[in-house]
Amino acid sequence: MRVAAVQLNSTADPAANLVVADRLTRAAAADGASLIVLPEKWTAIGTDAQQRAAAQTLEGPAIEWARACARELGVDLVAGSILEQLEGHEKLANTSVHVDPQGEIRAVYRKLHMFDVEIDGRSYRESELEEPGEEIVLSQTAEGIELGMSICYDLRFPELYRILTVRGARVLAVPAAFTLPTTRDHWETLLRARAIENQAFVVAANQTGADGAGNRSGGRSAIVDPWGIVLAQAADREGHIIADLDLDAQREIRRRLPSLANRRPQAYQWPDALMQGAR
């Protein structure tokens, strides 16, 4: 199974971003990819006002393009994420959509974890614009390969990926806009950890460069195998990376080192006070 991660330097201009996304998606398909993953907020990144102005419904031009493109190219396309307008909601959703080769929407995942943090003296408050989703979403490619859906900051929450894997995920999609400092220091480590602990392939498409609102993403989009080996990694520019996923080798890893089968869920019980998390 050949997969691709598309790396973009999106701005606040949805029309310009779509042109680049279309070009690079077509290039990835021309290189033989049957599953292509775009980055987080590929349609628009900028100030809150700019992102709100660029928000769309799932019937809008971004997903309309994704459906038409996937159908034309005959690929599974994880259309990164877009900021989605939700009827009756003031806040937006950060939404990833998986489209199959017939142009049909197979899965819709809304980001669970809001990026409310401070990094290098800069404050990020994603929850001021967006509201979290409530559902863990497992999809399946046209080839019948189970595909776990996630977005960016989700990568720091291993329990999400374990649940996806227990439900059957063999490939984990990670559209992202990781900041420059966290890409530099944490990105590859987290990707490899999620791959190793779940014995799953990880296809991670990151943004790169400045977005025009003072934020910088770190690039280094990567495809990682279930042994934690980085099969492909992007340079610090727009483009796409390709890798072939050896699904038979994955089955052999899970057979020979059966950490998933050796889980003991009955022992993973904590008092309610501990379940509230660290403070």
Residue frames as qw, qx, qy, qz and C-alpha x, y, z in Angstrom:
[[0.000, 0.890, 0.455, 0.000, 0.00, 0.00, 0.00],
 [0.449, 0.198, 0.004, 0.871, 1.59, 3.29, -1.08],
 [0.198, -0.860, -0.437, 0.173, 0.76, 6.38, 0.95],
 [0.387, 0.439, 0.008, 0.811, 1.65, 10.06, 0.80],
 [0.269, -0.739, -0.388, 0.481, 1.74, 13.02, 3.18],
 [0.334, 0.700, 0.228, 0.588, 1.34, 16.46, 1.64],
 [0.436, -0.478, -0.276, 0.711, 3.15, 19.33, 3.34],
 [0.186, 0.794, 0.361, 0.453, 1.80, 22.86, 2.83],
 [0.266, -0.157, -0.270, 0.912, 2.58, 26.41, 3.88],
 [0.021, -0.709, -0.653, -0.264, -1.03, 27.55, 4.08],
 [0.086, 0.075, -0.156, 0.981, -1.99, 31.19, 4.58],
 [0.290, 0.384, 0.553, -0.680, -5.30, 32.97, 5.18],
 [0.436, 0.400, -0.335, -0.733, -6.18, 32.76, 1.46],
 [0.743, 0.065, 0.633, -0.209, -8.37, 29.68, 0.86],
 [0.750, 0.639, 0.017, -0.172, -8.32, 29.99, -2.93],
 [0.284, 0.748, -0.598, 0.043, -4.52, 30.11, -3.10],
 [0.426, -0.374, 0.792, -0.226, -4.20, 27.25, -0.61],
 [0.830, 0.260, 0.422, -0.254, -6.55, 25.08, -2.63],
 [0.624, 0.718, -0.288, -0.113, -4.48, 25.60, -5.79],
 [0.071, 0.614, -0.771, 0.153, -1.34, 24.33, -4.05],
 [0.602, -0.131, 0.714, -0.333, -3.16, 21.47, -2.32],
 [0.836, 0.453, 0.157, -0.268, -4.61, 20.36, -5.65],
 [0.493, 0.717, -0.492, -0.021, -1.22, 20.44, -7.37],
 [0.074, -0.504, 0.825, -0.247, 0.56, 18.47, -4.65],
 [0.729, 0.038, 0.570, -0.376, -2.28, 15.95, -4.25],
 [0.812, 0.547, -0.057, -0.195, -2.12, 15.24, -7.96],
 [0.300, 0.682, -0.659, 0.100, 1.65, 14.87, -7.76],
 [0.413, -0.317, 0.788, -0.328, 1.30, 12.36, -4.93],
 [0.829, 0.270, 0.376, -0.313, -1.27, 10.37, -6.91],
 [0.648, 0.683, -0.322, -0.105, 1.00, 10.44, -9.96],
 [0.070, 0.570, -0.791, 0.209, 3.69, 8.86, -7.76],
 [0.525, -0.033, -0.839, -0.136, 1.33, 5.99, -7.07],
 [0.109, -0.043, 0.693, -0.712, -0.14, 6.87, -3.67],
 [0.321, -0.415, -0.771, -0.361, -3.51, 5.28, -2.98],
 [0.418, -0.777, -0.438, 0.174, -3.90, 7.08, 0.38],
 [0.345, 0.442, -0.060, 0.826, -3.03, 10.78, 0.63],
 [0.400, -0.708, -0.477, 0.335, -3.12, 12.89, 3.81],
 [0.191, 0.722, 0.043, 0.664, -3.22, 16.71, 3.84],
 [0.310, 0.042, -0.563, 0.765, -2.21, 18.85, 6.85],
 [0.122, -0.641, -0.630, 0.421, -4.34, 20.53, 9.50],
 [0.104, 0.839, 0.207, -0.493, -6.20, 23.69, 8.45],
 [0.509, 0.029, 0.543, 0.667, -4.95, 23.36, 4.90],
 [0.206, 0.757, 0.529, 0.325, -7.71, 25.66, 3.70],
 [0.024, 0.835, -0.031, 0.549, -6.67, 28.65, 5.85],
 [0.652, -0.417, -0.374, 0.511, -4.39, 29.56, 8.75],
 [0.184, 0.540, -0.017, 0.821, -4.14, 33.05, 10.19],
 [0.166, -0.170, 0.466, -0.852, -5.71, 35.20, 12.84],
 [0.243, 0.320, 0.849, -0.342, -8.93, 34.08, 14.51],
 [0.419, 0.608, 0.147, -0.658, -10.83, 36.59, 12.38],
 [0.331, 0.483, -0.637, -0.501, -9.24, 35.28, 9.19],
 [0.022, 0.038, -0.999, -0.018, -9.91, 31.68, 10.12],
 [0.339, 0.439, 0.658, -0.509, -13.52, 32.40, 11.01],
 [0.429, 0.603, -0.141, -0.657, -13.98, 34.15, 7.68],
 [0.321, 0.395, -0.785, -0.352, -12.59, 31.08, 5.89],
 [0.380, -0.005, 0.869, -0.317, -14.72, 28.52, 7.78],
 [0.472, 0.100, -0.581, -0.655, -17.00, 26.32, 5.70],
 [0.834, -0.076, 0.347, -0.422, -19.62, 23.63, 6.04],
 [0.540, -0.169, 0.794, 0.222, -18.96, 20.12, 4.80],
 [0.581, 0.629, 0.509, 0.084, -20.92, 21.11, 1.69],
 [0.023, 0.918, -0.136, -0.372, -18.51, 23.99, 1.00],
 [0.596, 0.727, -0.325, -0.106, -15.81, 24.30, -1.67],
 [0.115, -0.615, 0.775, -0.091, -13.02, 22.57, 0.28],
 [0.554, -0.039, 0.816, -0.162, -14.78, 19.25, 0.77],
 [0.724, 0.607, 0.164, -0.283, -16.46, 19.58, -2.62],
 [0.358, 0.746, -0.554, -0.099, -12.95, 19.77, -4.11],
 [0.298, -0.405, 0.853, -0.140, -11.74, 16.84, -1.98],
 [0.726, 0.227, 0.595, -0.260, -14.60, 14.65, -3.16],
 [0.677, 0.710, -0.046, -0.190, -14.11, 15.55, -6.82],
 [0.164, 0.740, -0.652, -0.011, -10.33, 15.15, -6.63],
 [0.465, -0.261, 0.830, -0.164, -10.44, 11.79, -4.85],
 [0.771, 0.401, 0.438, -0.231, -12.97, 10.52, -7.39],
 [0.553, 0.786, -0.236, -0.144, -10.95, 11.75, -10.37],
 [0.123, 0.668, -0.728, 0.088, -7.65, 10.37, -9.08],
 [0.869, -0.088, -0.458, -0.165, -9.13, 7.18, -7.64],
 [0.389, 0.247, -0.660, 0.594, -7.53, 7.64, -4.21],
 [0.497, -0.695, -0.493, 0.164, -8.45, 7.70, -0.55],
 [0.246, 0.531, -0.118, 0.802, -7.96, 11.30, 0.56],
 [0.424, -0.633, -0.492, 0.421, -7.79, 12.47, 4.17],
 [0.217, 0.765, 0.181, 0.579, -8.54, 16.13, 3.56],
 [0.294, 0.257, -0.452, 0.802, -6.37, 17.28, 6.46],
 [0.102, -0.606, -0.686, 0.389, -8.66, 19.42, 8.52],
 [0.040, 0.517, 0.271, 0.811, -10.81, 22.46, 7.84],
 [0.104, 0.135, 0.526, -0.833, -12.51, 24.86, 10.20],
 [0.119, -0.384, -0.840, -0.363, -16.12, 23.76, 9.97],
 [0.352, -0.187, 0.107, -0.911, -19.20, 25.90, 10.51],
 [0.109, -0.240, -0.954, 0.140, -21.67, 24.00, 12.68],
 [0.291, -0.534, -0.434, -0.665, -25.33, 24.88, 12.47],
 [0.599, -0.714, -0.273, -0.238, -26.51, 26.45, 15.70],
 [0.769, -0.389, -0.123, 0.493, -22.99, 26.75, 17.14],
 [0.011, 0.986, -0.118, -0.122, -21.07, 29.96, 17.70],
 [0.335, -0.640, 0.640, 0.262, -17.72, 28.19, 17.74],
 [0.650, 0.495, -0.480, -0.319, -16.19, 26.23, 14.90],
 [0.927, -0.212, 0.308, 0.034, -15.04, 22.61, 14.72],
 [0.038, 0.660, -0.689, -0.297, -11.60, 21.52, 13.54],
 [0.859, 0.180, 0.358, -0.319, -12.73, 18.75, 11.22],
 [0.084, -0.401, 0.822, 0.395, -10.95, 16.04, 9.24],
 [0.802, 0.330, 0.155, -0.474, -12.79, 14.28, 6.43],
 [0.364, -0.230, 0.848, 0.310, -11.86, 10.99, 4.80],
 [0.661, 0.499, -0.052, -0.558, -13.08, 10.71, 1.21],
 [0.735, -0.063, 0.658, 0.155, -12.93, 7.44, -0.72],
 [0.247, -0.162, 0.634, 0.715, -12.06, 6.86, -4.41],
 [0.109, 0.579, 0.746, 0.310, -15.73, 7.16, -5.36],
 [0.015, 0.405, 0.021, 0.914, -15.79, 10.66, -3.89],
 [0.602, -0.612, -0.421, -0.293, -17.96, 9.57, -0.99],
 [0.178, -0.654, 0.487, -0.550, -17.34, 10.76, 2.57],
 [0.695, -0.062, -0.711, 0.081, -16.28, 7.73, 4.60],
 [0.570, -0.487, -0.495, 0.439, -15.61, 9.44, 7.93],
 [0.006, 0.806, -0.011, 0.592, -15.81, 12.81, 9.67],
 [0.677, -0.339, -0.444, 0.479, -13.65, 13.43, 12.72],
 [0.078, -0.903, -0.009, -0.423, -13.75, 16.57, 14.86],
 [0.425, 0.411, -0.579, 0.561, -10.59, 17.27, 16.88],
 [0.653, -0.546, -0.523, 0.046, -10.96, 16.14, 20.48],
 [0.609, -0.492, -0.206, 0.587, -8.19, 18.10, 22.18],
 [0.169, 0.966, 0.121, 0.155, -7.95, 21.88, 22.12],
 [0.678, 0.210, -0.175, 0.682, -4.48, 23.47, 21.83],
 [0.280, -0.917, -0.050, -0.280, -4.59, 25.78, 24.87],
 [0.847, -0.215, -0.086, 0.479, -0.91, 26.08, 25.78],
 [0.023, -0.966, 0.216, 0.139, 2.05, 28.43, 26.18],
 [0.891, 0.099, 0.171, 0.409, 5.18, 27.79, 24.12],
 [0.543, 0.121, 0.064, 0.828, 8.29, 29.98, 24.09],
 [0.056, -0.310, -0.254, 0.915, 6.35, 32.82, 25.68],
 [0.331, -0.015, -0.429, -0.841, 3.53, 32.65, 23.12],
 [0.443, 0.145, 0.705, -0.535, -0.01, 31.80, 24.16],
 [0.278, -0.049, -0.756, -0.591, -2.27, 29.63, 22.01],
 [0.383, 0.162, 0.637, -0.649, -5.98, 29.44, 22.90],
 [0.112, -0.066, -0.826, -0.549, -7.64, 27.24, 20.32],
 [0.067, -0.492, -0.851, 0.171, -10.76, 26.90, 22.46],
 [0.089, 0.500, 0.191, -0.840, -11.57, 30.59, 22.00],
 [0.380, 0.349, -0.430, -0.741, -12.44, 29.88, 18.37],
 [0.555, 0.093, -0.768, -0.308, -13.12, 26.16, 18.30],
 [0.729, -0.334, 0.357, -0.480, -15.04, 23.58, 20.30],
 [0.143, -0.348, 0.923, 0.079, -13.85, 20.00, 20.78],
 [0.663, 0.004, -0.584, -0.469, -15.41, 17.00, 19.17],
 [0.638, -0.359, 0.483, -0.479, -16.78, 14.14, 21.25],
 [0.959, 0.150, 0.162, -0.175, -16.27, 11.04, 19.10],
 [0.358, -0.472, 0.730, 0.341, -13.32, 8.78, 18.34],
 [0.735, 0.540, -0.004, -0.410, -13.47, 7.88, 14.64],
 [0.475, -0.248, 0.780, 0.323, -12.14, 4.78, 12.88],
 [0.627, 0.563, -0.129, -0.523, -12.49, 4.68, 9.11],
 [0.759, -0.028, 0.614, 0.214, -11.49, 2.19, 6.42],
 [0.069, 0.499, -0.500, -0.704, -9.77, 2.69, 3.08],
 [0.761, 0.349, -0.205, -0.508, -11.11, 1.34, -0.19],
 [0.520, 0.353, -0.777, 0.027, -8.57, -1.48, 0.19],
 [0.795, -0.430, -0.399, -0.156, -10.13, -2.44, 3.53],
 [0.544, 0.092, -0.484, 0.679, -7.33, -1.08, 5.72],
 [0.371, -0.805, -0.451, 0.104, -8.55, 0.35, 9.02],
 [0.353, 0.468, -0.046, 0.809, -7.62, 4.04, 9.34],
 [0.384, -0.636, -0.497, 0.448, -7.52, 5.91, 12.65],
 [0.174, 0.785, 0.204, 0.558, -8.38, 9.61, 12.48],
 [0.507, -0.627, -0.260, 0.532, -6.67, 12.30, 14.57],
 [0.296, 0.859, 0.082, 0.409, -5.49, 15.92, 14.34],
 [0.225, 0.712, -0.306, 0.591, -2.29, 17.64, 15.54],
 [0.247, -0.538, 0.535, -0.603, -2.43, 18.18, 19.34],
 [0.936, -0.142, -0.017, -0.321, -4.20, 14.82, 19.64],
 [0.727, 0.401, -0.518, 0.207, -0.73, 13.32, 19.13],
 [0.039, 0.457, -0.640, 0.616, 0.09, 14.03, 22.80],
 [0.680, -0.178, 0.380, -0.601, -2.78, 11.86, 24.03],
 [0.112, 0.274, -0.936, -0.191, -1.76, 8.20, 23.62],
 [0.400, 0.205, 0.800, -0.397, -5.06, 6.91, 24.95],
 [0.592, 0.554, 0.005, -0.586, -6.80, 8.10, 21.77],
 [0.442, 0.518, -0.671, -0.292, -4.46, 6.07, 19.57],
 [0.114, -0.133, 0.965, -0.195, -4.67, 3.01, 21.79],
 [0.551, 0.359, 0.548, -0.517, -8.47, 3.04, 21.53],
 [0.583, 0.599, -0.272, -0.477, -8.23, 3.41, 17.74],
 [0.239, 0.428, -0.866, -0.097, -5.79, 0.49, 17.61],
 [0.303, 0.038, 0.884, -0.354, -7.88, -1.72, 19.86],
 [0.615, 0.498, 0.311, -0.526, -10.79, -0.99, 17.53],
 [0.837, 0.313, 0.414, 0.172, -8.66, -2.22, 14.62],
 [0.268, 0.934, -0.173, -0.160, -6.61, 0.69, 13.27],
 [0.877, 0.009, 0.196, 0.438, -3.56, -0.33, 11.24],
 [0.404, 0.366, 0.110, 0.831, -2.77, 3.13, 9.87],
 [0.226, -0.742, -0.414, 0.477, -3.00, 6.36, 11.90],
 [0.344, 0.654, 0.252, 0.624, -3.52, 9.66, 10.08],
 [0.402, -0.635, -0.274, 0.600, -2.12, 12.81, 11.73],
 [0.283, 0.741, 0.210, 0.572, -2.86, 16.06, 9.87],
 [0.549, -0.588, -0.274, 0.528, -1.01, 18.76, 11.83],
 [0.238, 0.850, -0.049, 0.467, 0.19, 22.33, 12.16],
 [0.761, -0.453, -0.224, 0.407, 2.80, 21.65, 14.84],
 [0.068, -0.987, 0.121, 0.087, 4.60, 24.77, 16.00],
 [0.541, 0.675, -0.455, 0.212, 8.23, 25.24, 15.05],
 [0.177, -0.581, 0.692, -0.389, 9.61, 24.63, 18.60],
 [0.763, -0.123, 0.537, -0.337, 7.48, 21.53, 19.23],
 [0.873, 0.468, -0.119, -0.070, 8.27, 20.14, 15.79],
 [0.328, 0.696, -0.584, 0.257, 11.95, 20.57, 16.49],
 [0.162, -0.446, 0.752, -0.458, 11.88, 18.97, 19.95],
 [0.550, -0.007, 0.692, -0.468, 8.87, 16.60, 20.12],
 [0.695, 0.382, -0.160, -0.587, 7.33, 15.84, 16.71],
 [0.590, 0.343, -0.717, -0.141, 9.38, 12.86, 15.56],
 [0.001, 0.171, -0.878, 0.447, 9.57, 11.38, 19.05],
 [0.547, 0.164, 0.464, -0.678, 5.80, 11.49, 19.44],
 [0.728, 0.377, -0.312, -0.480, 5.15, 10.07, 15.98],
 [0.456, 0.320, -0.829, 0.049, 7.54, 7.19, 16.57],
 [0.195, -0.086, 0.792, -0.572, 6.10, 6.53, 20.03],
 [0.688, 0.226, 0.230, -0.650, 2.54, 6.32, 18.71],
 [0.699, 0.395, -0.519, -0.292, 3.74, 3.97, 15.95],
 [0.279, 0.305, -0.877, 0.246, 5.76, 1.71, 18.26],
 [0.288, -0.039, 0.730, -0.619, 3.27, 1.40, 21.10],
 [0.706, 0.326, 0.282, -0.562, 0.41, 0.64, 18.71],
 [0.476, -0.095, 0.787, 0.380, 2.45, -1.30, 16.14],
 [0.455, 0.757, 0.458, -0.102, 0.77, 0.87, 13.53],
 [0.465, 0.309, 0.267, 0.786, 1.82, 2.94, 10.55],
 [0.074, -0.773, -0.303, 0.553, 1.64, 6.70, 11.10],
 [0.411, 0.474, 0.388, 0.675, 1.10, 9.11, 8.20],
 [0.259, -0.741, -0.306, 0.539, 1.70, 12.64, 9.48],
 [0.384, 0.589, 0.310, 0.640, 1.24, 15.69, 7.26],
 [0.349, -0.618, -0.291, 0.641, 2.47, 18.91, 8.85],
 [0.252, 0.958, 0.109, 0.082, 2.31, 22.55, 7.88],
 [0.705, -0.101, 0.006, 0.702, 5.61, 24.35, 7.32],
 [0.278, 0.312, 0.129, 0.900, 6.72, 27.99, 7.49],
 [0.059, 0.197, 0.369, -0.906, 4.95, 31.18, 8.57],
 [0.135, 0.554, 0.816, 0.093, 1.19, 31.58, 8.35],
 [0.074, 0.541, 0.257, 0.797, 1.01, 35.38, 8.28],
 [0.513, -0.756, -0.202, -0.353, -0.32, 35.68, 11.84],
 [0.173, -0.755, 0.538, -0.333, 3.01, 35.36, 13.62],
 [0.852, -0.232, 0.447, -0.142, 2.89, 31.57, 13.91],
 [0.341, 0.571, -0.704, -0.247, 5.39, 29.19, 12.37],
 [0.965, -0.069, 0.170, -0.188, 4.99, 25.46, 11.75],
 [0.397, -0.655, 0.614, 0.192, 7.94, 23.12, 11.62],
 [0.618, 0.479, -0.526, -0.335, 7.42, 20.87, 8.60],
 [0.053, -0.353, 0.926, -0.119, 9.16, 17.48, 8.76],
 [0.848, 0.063, 0.006, -0.526, 6.04, 15.61, 7.66],
 [0.070, -0.417, 0.906, -0.024, 6.77, 11.92, 8.17],
 [0.882, -0.019, -0.286, -0.374, 5.63, 8.38, 7.50],
 [0.210, -0.508, 0.777, -0.306, 6.59, 5.91, 10.25],
 [0.650, 0.009, -0.717, -0.253, 6.35, 2.13, 10.29],
 [0.775, -0.537, -0.192, -0.271, 5.15, -0.09, 13.19],
 [0.825, -0.139, -0.255, 0.485, 8.75, -0.67, 14.34],
 [0.276, -0.872, -0.087, 0.395, 9.22, 3.09, 14.70],
 [0.525, -0.079, 0.421, 0.736, 11.36, 3.46, 11.58],
 [0.264, 0.720, 0.060, -0.639, 10.87, 6.73, 9.71],
 [0.688, 0.311, 0.588, 0.291, 10.20, 5.63, 6.13],
 [0.346, 0.563, 0.291, 0.692, 10.03, 9.15, 4.70],
 [0.267, -0.701, -0.324, 0.577, 10.45, 12.68, 5.99],
 [0.369, 0.847, 0.270, 0.273, 9.83, 16.00, 4.27],
 [0.457, 0.105, -0.100, 0.878, 12.27, 18.86, 3.93],
 [0.058, -0.566, -0.420, 0.706, 11.33, 22.35, 5.16],
 [0.193, 0.222, -0.352, -0.889, 9.30, 23.30, 2.12],
 [0.751, 0.248, 0.207, -0.576, 6.01, 22.52, 0.45],
 [0.350, 0.363, -0.809, -0.301, 5.86, 19.15, -1.24],
 [0.907, -0.175, 0.010, -0.384, 4.87, 15.55, -0.68],
 [0.117, -0.471, 0.873, -0.052, 6.55, 12.40, 0.62],
 [0.843, 0.104, -0.346, -0.399, 5.83, 8.80, -0.38],
 [0.190, -0.396, 0.880, -0.181, 6.30, 5.44, 1.31],
 [0.671, -0.031, -0.648, -0.359, 5.17, 1.87, 0.76],
 [0.562, -0.407, 0.492, -0.526, 3.51, 0.24, 3.77],
 [0.404, 0.169, -0.895, -0.084, 4.35, -3.44, 4.22],
 [0.691, -0.339, 0.070, -0.635, 1.18, -4.75, 5.82],
 [0.917, -0.026, -0.397, 0.024, 2.50, -8.30, 5.99],
 [0.460, 0.275, -0.525, 0.661, 5.50, -7.08, 7.98],
 [0.352, -0.406, 0.252, -0.805, 3.10, -5.32, 10.34],
 [0.894, -0.222, -0.177, -0.348, 1.23, -8.56, 10.95],
 [0.808, 0.120, -0.468, 0.336, 4.54, -10.29, 11.67],
 [0.120, 0.393, -0.445, 0.796, 5.58, -7.59, 14.17],
 [0.603, -0.347, 0.145, -0.704, 2.27, -7.95, 15.98],
 [0.943, -0.079, -0.300, -0.123, 2.66, -11.75, 16.02],
 [0.724, 0.189, -0.460, 0.479, 6.27, -11.85, 17.23],
 [0.179, 0.041, -0.461, 0.868, 6.00, -9.00, 19.76],
 [0.252, -0.550, -0.703, -0.373, 2.36, -9.29, 20.85],
 [0.118, -0.058, -0.457, 0.880, 2.18, -6.29, 23.16],
 [0.464, -0.134, -0.169, -0.859, -1.35, -5.50, 21.97],
 [0.744, -0.199, -0.590, -0.242, -2.50, -9.03, 22.75],
 [0.553, -0.103, -0.643, 0.520, -0.68, -8.92, 26.11],
 [0.199, -0.431, 0.106, -0.874, -2.66, -5.93, 27.37],
 [0.279, -0.321, -0.853, 0.304, -4.48, -6.39, 30.70],
 [0.176, -0.511, -0.223, -0.811, -7.42, -3.96, 30.61],
 [0.654, -0.595, -0.451, -0.122, -8.88, -5.42, 33.81],
 [0.659, -0.343, -0.272, 0.611, -5.83, -4.14, 35.71],
 [0.256, 0.251, 0.097, 0.929, -5.98, -0.62, 34.34],
 [0.333, -0.774, -0.492, -0.220, -8.27, 0.80, 37.01],
 [0.307, 0.174, -0.348, 0.868, -7.61, 3.96, 39.02],
 [0.075, -0.588, -0.610, 0.526, -9.51, 5.82, 41.74],
 [0.247, 0.850, 0.431, 0.177, -11.76, 8.57, 40.43],
 [0.243, -0.913, 0.071, 0.321, -9.49, 11.23, 41.95],
 [0.470, -0.371, 0.562, 0.571, -6.56, 10.07, 39.85],
 [0.448, 0.463, 0.674, 0.361, -8.70, 9.93, 36.71],
 [0.089, 0.945, 0.227, -0.218, -9.19, 13.71, 36.92],
 [0.669, 0.580, -0.025, 0.465, -5.64, 14.12, 35.59],
 [0.571, -0.160, -0.221, 0.774, -2.61, 16.11, 36.68],
 [0.041, -0.959, -0.277, -0.050, -3.06, 19.66, 37.89]]
